[in-house]
Amino acid sequence: MEGNNLKESIIRLLSKHPSGLAILDIAKNLDLHRHTASRYVFALQEAGYIECHEVGRAKFCMLKRGKK
């Protein structure tokens, strides 16, 4: 998958899970390595599409309201 396709896939996945997902769950759902998923998640976070919160040791991510 190309970078833009991965970003779009992450956004689509998070839109199906409005309560959010951990980065590890995103990686499993998209059949990616956790490090690859986190790199794209952080890029989307920097771009303002998603927000992440730490829950224990996990980073929990969800779409920002108004962004789809």
PDB file of N, CA, C and O in Angstrom:
ATOM      1  N   MET A   1       0.836  -1.189   0.000  1.00  0.00           N
ATOM      2  CA  MET A   1       0.000   0.000   0.000  1.00  0.00           C
ATOM      3  C   MET A   1       0.872   1.241   0.000  1.00  0.00           C
ATOM      4  O   MET A   1       1.930   1.267   0.630  1.00  0.00           O
ATOM      5  N   GLU A   2       0.436   2.244  -0.692  1.00  0.00           N
ATOM      6  CA  GLU A   2       1.153   3.515  -0.708  1.00  0.00           C
ATOM      7  C   GLU A   2       0.770   4.326   0.522  1.00  0.00           C
ATOM      8  O   GLU A   2      -0.215   4.025   1.194  1.00  0.00           O
ATOM      9  N   GLY A   3       1.558   5.356   0.808  1.00  0.00           N
ATOM     10  CA  GLY A   3       1.332   6.195   1.973  1.00  0.00           C
ATOM     11  C   GLY A   3      -0.050   6.808   2.037  1.00  0.00           C
ATOM     12  O   GLY A   3      -0.703   6.753   3.080  1.00  0.00           O
ATOM     13  N   ASN A   4      -0.515   7.401   0.924  1.00  0.00           N
ATOM     14  CA  ASN A   4      -1.841   8.021   0.929  1.00  0.00           C
ATOM     15  C   ASN A   4      -2.935   6.982   1.109  1.00  0.00           C
ATOM     16  O   ASN A   4      -3.935   7.242   1.778  1.00  0.00           O
ATOM     17  N   ASN A   5      -2.751   5.807   0.519  1.00  0.00           N
ATOM     18  CA  ASN A   5      -3.737   4.746   0.686  1.00  0.00           C
ATOM     19  C   ASN A   5      -3.791   4.284   2.133  1.00  0.00           C
ATOM     20  O   ASN A   5      -4.870   3.996   2.652  1.00  0.00           O
ATOM     21  N   LEU A   6      -2.640   4.212   2.789  1.00  0.00           N
ATOM     22  CA  LEU A   6      -2.611   3.819   4.198  1.00  0.00           C
ATOM     23  C   LEU A   6      -3.309   4.854   5.065  1.00  0.00           C
ATOM     24  O   LEU A   6      -4.063   4.507   5.973  1.00  0.00           O
ATOM     25  N   LYS A   7      -3.060   6.110   4.786  1.00  0.00           N
ATOM     26  CA  LYS A   7      -3.722   7.166   5.558  1.00  0.00           C
ATOM     27  C   LYS A   7      -5.228   7.098   5.367  1.00  0.00           C
ATOM     28  O   LYS A   7      -5.985   7.212   6.331  1.00  0.00           O
ATOM     29  N   GLU A   8      -5.664   6.914   4.133  1.00  0.00           N
ATOM     30  CA  GLU A   8      -7.098   6.804   3.856  1.00  0.00           C
ATOM     31  C   GLU A   8      -7.684   5.567   4.532  1.00  0.00           C
ATOM     32  O   GLU A   8      -8.804   5.615   5.041  1.00  0.00           O
ATOM     33  N   SER A   9      -6.945   4.469   4.542  1.00  0.00           N
ATOM     34  CA  SER A   9      -7.413   3.242   5.187  1.00  0.00           C
ATOM     35  C   SER A   9      -7.560   3.437   6.693  1.00  0.00           C
ATOM     36  O   SER A   9      -8.514   2.944   7.296  1.00  0.00           O
ATOM     37  N   ILE A  10      -6.627   4.149   7.294  1.00  0.00           N
ATOM     38  CA  ILE A  10      -6.709   4.418   8.734  1.00  0.00           C
ATOM     39  C   ILE A  10      -7.919   5.301   9.034  1.00  0.00           C
ATOM     40  O   ILE A  10      -8.645   5.060   9.998  1.00  0.00           O
ATOM     41  N   ILE A  11      -8.129   6.316   8.212  1.00  0.00           N
ATOM     42  CA  ILE A  11      -9.281   7.203   8.416  1.00  0.00           C
ATOM     43  C   ILE A  11     -10.584   6.433   8.259  1.00  0.00           C
ATOM     44  O   ILE A  11     -11.508   6.611   9.053  1.00  0.00           O
ATOM     45  N   ARG A  12     -10.668   5.574   7.237  1.00  0.00           N
ATOM     46  CA  ARG A  12     -11.883   4.760   7.044  1.00  0.00           C
ATOM     47  C   ARG A  12     -12.116   3.834   8.233  1.00  0.00           C
ATOM     48  O   ARG A  12     -13.243   3.702   8.708  1.00  0.00           O
ATOM     49  N   LEU A  13     -11.053   3.195   8.711  1.00  0.00           N
ATOM     50  CA  LEU A  13     -11.163   2.285   9.843  1.00  0.00           C
ATOM     51  C   LEU A  13     -11.642   3.028  11.086  1.00  0.00           C
ATOM     52  O   LEU A  13     -12.530   2.551  11.792  1.00  0.00           O
ATOM     53  N   LEU A  14     -11.060   4.190  11.355  1.00  0.00           N
ATOM     54  CA  LEU A  14     -11.464   4.947  12.537  1.00  0.00           C
ATOM     55  C   LEU A  14     -12.878   5.502  12.400  1.00  0.00           C
ATOM     56  O   LEU A  14     -13.559   5.703  13.406  1.00  0.00           O
ATOM     57  N   SER A  15     -13.329   5.753  11.170  1.00  0.00           N
ATOM     58  CA  SER A  15     -14.704   6.229  10.992  1.00  0.00           C
ATOM     59  C   SER A  15     -15.708   5.126  11.325  1.00  0.00           C
ATOM     60  O   SER A  15     -16.850   5.415  11.680  1.00  0.00           O
ATOM     61  N   LYS A  16     -15.291   3.869  11.212  1.00  0.00           N
ATOM     62  CA  LYS A  16     -16.158   2.741  11.573  1.00  0.00           C
ATOM     63  C   LYS A  16     -16.133   2.470  13.075  1.00  0.00           C
ATOM     64  O   LYS A  16     -16.966   1.722  13.587  1.00  0.00           O
ATOM     65  N   HIS A  17     -15.177   3.078  13.782  1.00  0.00           N
ATOM     66  CA  HIS A  17     -15.022   2.886  15.224  1.00  0.00           C
ATOM     67  C   HIS A  17     -14.988   4.260  15.897  1.00  0.00           C
ATOM     68  O   HIS A  17     -13.919   4.737  16.277  1.00  0.00           O
ATOM     69  N   PRO A  18     -16.158   4.898  16.046  1.00  0.00           N
ATOM     70  CA  PRO A  18     -16.181   6.268  16.577  1.00  0.00           C
ATOM     71  C   PRO A  18     -15.623   6.399  17.993  1.00  0.00           C
ATOM     72  O   PRO A  18     -15.215   7.488  18.395  1.00  0.00           O
ATOM     73  N   SER A  19     -15.601   5.315  18.745  1.00  0.00           N
ATOM     74  CA  SER A  19     -15.032   5.396  20.095  1.00  0.00           C
ATOM     75  C   SER A  19     -13.513   5.267  20.062  1.00  0.00           C
ATOM     76  O   SER A  19     -12.861   5.430  21.093  1.00  0.00           O
ATOM     77  N   GLY A  20     -12.940   4.977  18.895  1.00  0.00           N
ATOM     78  CA  GLY A  20     -11.500   4.936  18.709  1.00  0.00           C
ATOM     79  C   GLY A  20     -10.904   3.547  18.808  1.00  0.00           C
ATOM     80  O   GLY A  20     -11.575   2.590  19.194  1.00  0.00           O
ATOM     81  N   LEU A  21      -9.630   3.451  18.454  1.00  0.00           N
ATOM     82  CA  LEU A  21      -8.874   2.198  18.495  1.00  0.00           C
ATOM     83  C   LEU A  21      -7.449   2.483  18.963  1.00  0.00           C
ATOM     84  O   LEU A  21      -6.927   3.581  18.768  1.00  0.00           O
ATOM     85  N   ALA A  22      -6.836   1.489  19.576  1.00  0.00           N
ATOM     86  CA  ALA A  22      -5.419   1.580  19.917  1.00  0.00           C
ATOM     87  C   ALA A  22      -4.605   1.384  18.639  1.00  0.00           C
ATOM     88  O   ALA A  22      -5.076   0.773  17.680  1.00  0.00           O
ATOM     89  N   ILE A  23      -3.392   1.903  18.637  1.00  0.00           N
ATOM     90  CA  ILE A  23      -2.525   1.774  17.462  1.00  0.00           C
ATOM     91  C   ILE A  23      -2.313   0.299  17.119  1.00  0.00           C
ATOM     92  O   ILE A  23      -2.288  -0.065  15.943  1.00  0.00           O
ATOM     93  N   LEU A  24      -2.163  -0.543  18.128  1.00  0.00           N
ATOM     94  CA  LEU A  24      -1.985  -1.970  17.873  1.00  0.00           C
ATOM     95  C   LEU A  24      -3.211  -2.557  17.172  1.00  0.00           C
ATOM     96  O   LEU A  24      -3.065  -3.398  16.285  1.00  0.00           O
ATOM     97  N   ASP A  25      -4.408  -2.131  17.554  1.00  0.00           N
ATOM     98  CA  ASP A  25      -5.625  -2.604  16.894  1.00  0.00           C
ATOM     99  C   ASP A  25      -5.716  -2.109  15.453  1.00  0.00           C
ATOM    100  O   ASP A  25      -6.172  -2.832  14.567  1.00  0.00           O
ATOM    101  N   ILE A  26      -5.281  -0.881  15.228  1.00  0.00           N
ATOM    102  CA  ILE A  26      -5.240  -0.346  13.857  1.00  0.00           C
ATOM    103  C   ILE A  26      -4.301  -1.203  13.017  1.00  0.00           C
ATOM    104  O   ILE A  26      -4.635  -1.587  11.896  1.00  0.00           O
ATOM    105  N   ALA A  27      -3.135  -1.499  13.559  1.00  0.00           N
ATOM    106  CA  ALA A  27      -2.152  -2.315  12.839  1.00  0.00           C
ATOM    107  C   ALA A  27      -2.708  -3.694  12.517  1.00  0.00           C
ATOM    108  O   ALA A  27      -2.545  -4.180  11.398  1.00  0.00           O
ATOM    109  N   LYS A  28      -3.361  -4.327  13.481  1.00  0.00           N
ATOM    110  CA  LYS A  28      -3.923  -5.671  13.255  1.00  0.00           C
ATOM    111  C   LYS A  28      -5.020  -5.641  12.202  1.00  0.00           C
ATOM    112  O   LYS A  28      -5.068  -6.508  11.329  1.00  0.00           O
ATOM    113  N   ASN A  29      -5.900  -4.648  12.276  1.00  0.00           N
ATOM    114  CA  ASN A  29      -7.006  -4.558  11.321  1.00  0.00           C
ATOM    115  C   ASN A  29      -6.523  -4.327   9.896  1.00  0.00           C
ATOM    116  O   ASN A  29      -7.150  -4.796   8.945  1.00  0.00           O
ATOM    117  N   LEU A  30      -5.415  -3.609   9.740  1.00  0.00           N
ATOM    118  CA  LEU A  30      -4.913  -3.297   8.405  1.00  0.00           C
ATOM    119  C   LEU A  30      -3.745  -4.179   7.995  1.00  0.00           C
ATOM    120  O   LEU A  30      -3.141  -3.967   6.944  1.00  0.00           O
ATOM    121  N   ASP A  31      -3.428  -5.167   8.819  1.00  0.00           N
ATOM    122  CA  ASP A  31      -2.334  -6.105   8.549  1.00  0.00           C
ATOM    123  C   ASP A  31      -1.013  -5.360   8.337  1.00  0.00           C
ATOM    124  O   ASP A  31      -0.315  -5.565   7.344  1.00  0.00           O
ATOM    125  N   LEU A  32      -0.692  -4.489   9.300  1.00  0.00           N
ATOM    126  CA  LEU A  32       0.535  -3.703   9.269  1.00  0.00           C
ATOM    127  C   LEU A  32       1.369  -4.004  10.503  1.00  0.00           C
ATOM    128  O   LEU A  32       0.859  -4.521  11.497  1.00  0.00           O
ATOM    129  N   HIS A  33       2.643  -3.683  10.435  1.00  0.00           N
ATOM    130  CA  HIS A  33       3.490  -3.731  11.624  1.00  0.00           C
ATOM    131  C   HIS A  33       3.102  -2.539  12.507  1.00  0.00           C
ATOM    132  O   HIS A  33       2.715  -1.490  11.992  1.00  0.00           O
ATOM    133  N   ARG A  34       3.200  -2.690  13.804  1.00  0.00           N
ATOM    134  CA  ARG A  34       2.808  -1.633  14.739  1.00  0.00           C
ATOM    135  C   ARG A  34       3.585  -0.339  14.483  1.00  0.00           C
ATOM    136  O   ARG A  34       3.015   0.748  14.582  1.00  0.00           O
ATOM    137  N   HIS A  35       4.851  -0.437  14.161  1.00  0.00           N
ATOM    138  CA  HIS A  35       5.669   0.756  13.916  1.00  0.00           C
ATOM    139  C   HIS A  35       5.200   1.499  12.664  1.00  0.00           C
ATOM    140  O   HIS A  35       5.186   2.729  12.639  1.00  0.00           O
ATOM    141  N   THR A  36       4.822   0.758  11.638  1.00  0.00           N
ATOM    142  CA  THR A  36       4.310   1.378  10.414  1.00  0.00           C
ATOM    143  C   THR A  36       3.005   2.097  10.704  1.00  0.00           C
ATOM    144  O   THR A  36       2.807   3.236  10.279  1.00  0.00           O
ATOM    145  N   ALA A  37       2.114   1.432  11.427  1.00  0.00           N
ATOM    146  CA  ALA A  37       0.828   2.041  11.776  1.00  0.00           C
ATOM    147  C   ALA A  37       1.040   3.306  12.598  1.00  0.00           C
ATOM    148  O   ALA A  37       0.391   4.321  12.342  1.00  0.00           O
ATOM    149  N   SER A  38       1.933   3.264  13.575  1.00  0.00           N
ATOM    150  CA  SER A  38       2.140   4.437  14.426  1.00  0.00           C
ATOM    151  C   SER A  38       2.712   5.607  13.629  1.00  0.00           C
ATOM    152  O   SER A  38       2.364   6.758  13.891  1.00  0.00           O
ATOM    153  N   ARG A  39       3.582   5.325  12.664  1.00  0.00           N
ATOM    154  CA  ARG A  39       4.152   6.401  11.838  1.00  0.00           C
ATOM    155  C   ARG A  39       3.036   7.139  11.084  1.00  0.00           C
ATOM    156  O   ARG A  39       3.024   8.369  11.046  1.00  0.00           O
ATOM    157  N   TYR A  40       2.110   6.398  10.492  1.00  0.00           N
ATOM    158  CA  TYR A  40       1.025   7.025   9.745  1.00  0.00           C
ATOM    159  C   TYR A  40      -0.001   7.670  10.672  1.00  0.00           C
ATOM    160  O   TYR A  40      -0.563   8.715  10.344  1.00  0.00           O
ATOM    161  N   VAL A  41      -0.244   7.055  11.821  1.00  0.00           N
ATOM    162  CA  VAL A  41      -1.160   7.653  12.799  1.00  0.00           C
ATOM    163  C   VAL A  41      -0.623   9.004  13.253  1.00  0.00           C
ATOM    164  O   VAL A  41      -1.377   9.974  13.332  1.00  0.00           O
ATOM    165  N   PHE A  42       0.666   9.080  13.552  1.00  0.00           N
ATOM    166  CA  PHE A  42       1.240  10.343  14.004  1.00  0.00           C
ATOM    167  C   PHE A  42       1.234  11.391  12.897  1.00  0.00           C
ATOM    168  O   PHE A  42       1.071  12.578  13.176  1.00  0.00           O
ATOM    169  N   ALA A  43       1.407  10.971  11.647  1.00  0.00           N
ATOM    170  CA  ALA A  43       1.322  11.909  10.524  1.00  0.00           C
ATOM    171  C   ALA A  43      -0.093  12.470  10.414  1.00  0.00           C
ATOM    172  O   ALA A  43      -0.269  13.665  10.177  1.00  0.00           O
ATOM    173  N   LEU A  44      -1.091  11.623  10.584  1.00  0.00           N
ATOM    174  CA  LEU A  44      -2.485  12.083  10.549  1.00  0.00           C
ATOM    175  C   LEU A  44      -2.804  12.975  11.743  1.00  0.00           C
ATOM    176  O   LEU A  44      -3.591  13.916  11.631  1.00  0.00           O
ATOM    177  N   GLN A  45      -2.198  12.679  12.873  1.00  0.00           N
ATOM    178  CA  GLN A  45      -2.404  13.508  14.053  1.00  0.00           C
ATOM    179  C   GLN A  45      -1.808  14.903  13.819  1.00  0.00           C
ATOM    180  O   GLN A  45      -2.434  15.911  14.146  1.00  0.00           O
ATOM    181  N   GLU A  46      -0.627  14.953  13.267  1.00  0.00           N
ATOM    182  CA  GLU A  46       0.010  16.237  12.958  1.00  0.00           C
ATOM    183  C   GLU A  46      -0.800  17.031  11.939  1.00  0.00           C
ATOM    184  O   GLU A  46      -0.850  18.259  12.007  1.00  0.00           O
ATOM    185  N   ALA A  47      -1.431  16.341  11.000  1.00  0.00           N
ATOM    186  CA  ALA A  47      -2.242  17.003   9.977  1.00  0.00           C
ATOM    187  C   ALA A  47      -3.603  17.439  10.512  1.00  0.00           C
ATOM    188  O   ALA A  47      -4.340  18.153   9.831  1.00  0.00           O
ATOM    189  N   GLY A  48      -3.937  17.009  11.735  1.00  0.00           N
ATOM    190  CA  GLY A  48      -5.185  17.435  12.360  1.00  0.00           C
ATOM    191  C   GLY A  48      -6.385  16.561  12.076  1.00  0.00           C
ATOM    192  O   GLY A  48      -7.515  16.972  12.338  1.00  0.00           O
ATOM    193  N   TYR A  49      -6.173  15.363  11.547  1.00  0.00           N
ATOM    194  CA  TYR A  49      -7.294  14.479  11.229  1.00  0.00           C
ATOM    195  C   TYR A  49      -7.717  13.598  12.402  1.00  0.00           C
ATOM    196  O   TYR A  49      -8.897  13.282  12.549  1.00  0.00           O
ATOM    197  N   ILE A  50      -6.767  13.208  13.224  1.00  0.00           N
ATOM    198  CA  ILE A  50      -7.097  12.344  14.359  1.00  0.00           C
ATOM    199  C   ILE A  50      -6.465  12.896  15.627  1.00  0.00           C
ATOM    200  O   ILE A  50      -5.554  13.722  15.581  1.00  0.00           O
ATOM    201  N   GLU A  51      -6.968  12.423  16.751  1.00  0.00           N
ATOM    202  CA  GLU A  51      -6.376  12.769  18.038  1.00  0.00           C
ATOM    203  C   GLU A  51      -6.058  11.480  18.774  1.00  0.00           C
ATOM    204  O   GLU A  51      -6.770  10.485  18.645  1.00  0.00           O
ATOM    205  N   CYS A  52      -4.987  11.509  19.540  1.00  0.00           N
ATOM    206  CA  CYS A  52      -4.537  10.333  20.275  1.00  0.00           C
ATOM    207  C   CYS A  52      -4.397  10.678  21.750  1.00  0.00           C
ATOM    208  O   CYS A  52      -3.975  11.774  22.118  1.00  0.00           O
ATOM    209  N   HIS A  53      -4.764   9.710  22.584  1.00  0.00           N
ATOM    210  CA  HIS A  53      -4.643   9.844  24.027  1.00  0.00           C
ATOM    211  C   HIS A  53      -3.989   8.588  24.561  1.00  0.00           C
ATOM    212  O   HIS A  53      -4.222   7.492  24.052  1.00  0.00           O
ATOM    213  N   GLU A  54      -3.177   8.745  25.577  1.00  0.00           N
ATOM    214  CA  GLU A  54      -2.565   7.575  26.192  1.00  0.00           C
ATOM    215  C   GLU A  54      -3.537   6.969  27.191  1.00  0.00           C
ATOM    216  O   GLU A  54      -4.106   7.666  28.031  1.00  0.00           O
ATOM    217  N   VAL A  55      -3.714   5.668  27.084  1.00  0.00           N
ATOM    218  CA  VAL A  55      -4.514   4.897  28.027  1.00  0.00           C
ATOM    219  C   VAL A  55      -3.593   3.784  28.509  1.00  0.00           C
ATOM    220  O   VAL A  55      -3.403   2.783  27.818  1.00  0.00           O
ATOM    221  N   GLY A  56      -3.026   3.963  29.693  1.00  0.00           N
ATOM    222  CA  GLY A  56      -2.000   3.036  30.145  1.00  0.00           C
ATOM    223  C   GLY A  56      -0.785   3.200  29.259  1.00  0.00           C
ATOM    224  O   GLY A  56      -0.279   4.309  29.085  1.00  0.00           O
ATOM    225  N   ARG A  57      -0.319   2.106  28.702  1.00  0.00           N
ATOM    226  CA  ARG A  57       0.833   2.161  27.799  1.00  0.00           C
ATOM    227  C   ARG A  57       0.423   2.303  26.336  1.00  0.00           C
ATOM    228  O   ARG A  57       1.272   2.521  25.471  1.00  0.00           O
ATOM    229  N   ALA A  58      -0.868   2.182  26.057  1.00  0.00           N
ATOM    230  CA  ALA A  58      -1.353   2.227  24.676  1.00  0.00           C
ATOM    231  C   ALA A  58      -1.727   3.646  24.262  1.00  0.00           C
ATOM    232  O   ALA A  58      -2.121   4.464  25.094  1.00  0.00           O
ATOM    233  N   LYS A  59      -1.601   3.922  22.983  1.00  0.00           N
ATOM    234  CA  LYS A  59      -2.079   5.180  22.417  1.00  0.00           C
ATOM    235  C   LYS A  59      -3.409   4.875  21.740  1.00  0.00           C
ATOM    236  O   LYS A  59      -3.487   4.045  20.834  1.00  0.00           O
ATOM    237  N   PHE A  60      -4.441   5.555  22.192  1.00  0.00           N
ATOM    238  CA  PHE A  60      -5.797   5.349  21.732  1.00  0.00           C
ATOM    239  C   PHE A  60      -6.148   6.489  20.786  1.00  0.00           C
ATOM    240  O   PHE A  60      -6.038   7.657  21.160  1.00  0.00           O
ATOM    241  N   CYS A  61      -6.571   6.164  19.559  1.00  0.00           N
ATOM    242  CA  CYS A  61      -6.777   7.170  18.517  1.00  0.00           C
ATOM    243  C   CYS A  61      -8.218   7.188  18.035  1.00  0.00           C
ATOM    244  O   CYS A  61      -8.883   6.154  17.970  1.00  0.00           O
ATOM    245  N   MET A  62      -8.692   8.398  17.693  1.00  0.00           N
ATOM    246  CA  MET A  62     -10.024   8.545  17.111  1.00  0.00           C
ATOM    247  C   MET A  62     -10.016   9.736  16.173  1.00  0.00           C
ATOM    248  O   MET A  62      -9.159  10.616  16.264  1.00  0.00           O
ATOM    249  N   LEU A  63     -10.983   9.749  15.272  1.00  0.00           N
ATOM    250  CA  LEU A  63     -11.108  10.876  14.351  1.00  0.00           C
ATOM    251  C   LEU A  63     -11.500  12.121  15.125  1.00  0.00           C
ATOM    252  O   LEU A  63     -12.261  12.052  16.090  1.00  0.00           O
ATOM    253  N   LYS A  64     -10.974  13.261  14.695  1.00  0.00           N
ATOM    254  CA  LYS A  64     -11.413  14.518  15.287  1.00  0.00           C
ATOM    255  C   LYS A  64     -12.811  14.801  14.782  1.00  0.00           C
ATOM    256  O   LYS A  64     -13.148  14.476  13.644  1.00  0.00           O
ATOM    257  N   ARG A  65     -13.593  15.386  15.600  1.00  0.00           N
ATOM    258  CA  ARG A  65     -14.971  15.733  15.188  1.00  0.00           C
ATOM    259  C   ARG A  65     -14.941  16.718  14.044  1.00  0.00           C
ATOM    260  O   ARG A  65     -14.136  17.649  14.030  1.00  0.00           O
ATOM    261  N   GLY A  66     -15.815  16.509  13.091  1.00  0.00           N
ATOM    262  CA  GLY A  66     -15.882  17.384  11.935  1.00  0.00           C
ATOM    263  C   GLY A  66     -14.946  17.007  10.807  1.00  0.00           C
ATOM    264  O   GLY A  66     -15.033  17.584   9.722  1.00  0.00           O
ATOM    265  N   LYS A  67     -14.041  16.044  11.033  1.00  0.00           N
ATOM    266  CA  LYS A  67     -13.111  15.590   9.989  1.00  0.00           C
ATOM    267  C   LYS A  67     -13.537  14.204   9.543  1.00  0.00           C
ATOM    268  O   LYS A  67     -13.718  13.308  10.368  1.00  0.00           O
ATOM    269  N   LYS A  68     -13.699  14.024   8.234  1.00  0.00           N
ATOM    270  CA  LYS A  68     -14.008  12.696   7.700  1.00  0.00           C
ATOM    271  C   LYS A  68     -13.409  12.560   6.353  1.00  0.00           C
ATOM    272  O   LYS A  68     -13.547  11.515   5.718  1.00  0.00           O
TER     273      LYS A  68
END
